[in-house]
Amino acid sequence: MFLASGGNDGVVRIWDLKSRKLGTSFTSHYSQITSVNWNIGDTIVASSSLVGTIILHDVISGNKIANFKQEGS
């Protein structure tokens, strides 16, 4: 079981709840993260930032899947 967190530094962190250690992290955002959510299969994390970007990460491969930017942001 895993937990995703995001903070003021723009880094999304994936925590392994069994070992209570950091599993991996994604540094794609350049501003504060406002939200993180898992897909239903627990393989993709979506994160949003204060400047209106949304980034999808594949947790298994560690790759960025997509990057969206809200117009006007």
C-alpha positions in Angstrom: 0.0 0.0 0.0 1.3 3.5 -0.9 0.5 7.1 -0.1 1.1 10.1 -2.3 2.0 13.5 -0.9 2.8 16.9 -2.3 4.1 20.1 -0.7 5.4 23.6 -1.1 8.6 22.4 -2.8 6.7 21.1 -5.9 7.8 17.5 -5.3 5.3 14.6 -5.3 6.4 11.8 -3.0 5.3 8.2 -3.0 5.6 6.5 0.4 5.6 2.8 1.1 3.3 2.4 4.1 4.5 -1.1 4.9 8.2 -0.1 5.3 7.3 3.5 6.2 10.0 4.8 3.8 10.0 7.0 0.7 9.6 5.0 -2.4 10.1 7.5 -5.2 9.5 11.2 -5.9 8.6 13.3 -9.0 10.0 16.8 -9.4 8.0 18.1 -12.4 6.2 21.0 -10.7 7.8 24.4 -10.3 5.4 25.7 -7.6 3.4 24.5 -4.6 1.4 21.3 -5.1 -2.3 21.7 -4.2 -3.6 18.2 -4.8 -2.6 14.6 -5.5 -4.9 11.8 -6.5 -4.5 8.1 -7.6 -6.2 6.5 -10.5 -8.5 3.5 -9.7 -5.7 1.0 -10.4 -3.1 2.7 -8.2 -0.6 3.0 -11.0 -1.0 6.7 -11.9 -0.8 9.8 -9.7 -2.3 13.1 -10.8 -0.9 16.2 -9.2 -2.0 19.8 -9.5 0.0 23.0 -8.6 -0.7 26.5 -7.5 0.0 27.9 -11.0 -2.7 25.7 -12.7 -0.7 22.7 -14.0 -1.8 19.1 -13.8 0.8 16.4 -14.3 0.2 12.6 -14.6 2.9 10.2 -13.5 3.2 6.5 -14.0 4.3 5.3 -10.6 5.6 1.9 -11.9 7.9 3.3 -14.7 8.5 6.7 -13.1 7.7 8.5 -16.3 5.6 11.6 -16.8 2.6 10.6 -18.9 0.9 14.0 -19.5 1.1 17.7 -18.6 -1.9 20.0 -18.7 -2.0 23.7 -18.1 -5.1 25.7 -17.3 -5.6 28.6 -19.7 -4.9 32.0 -18.2 -2.5 30.5 -15.6 
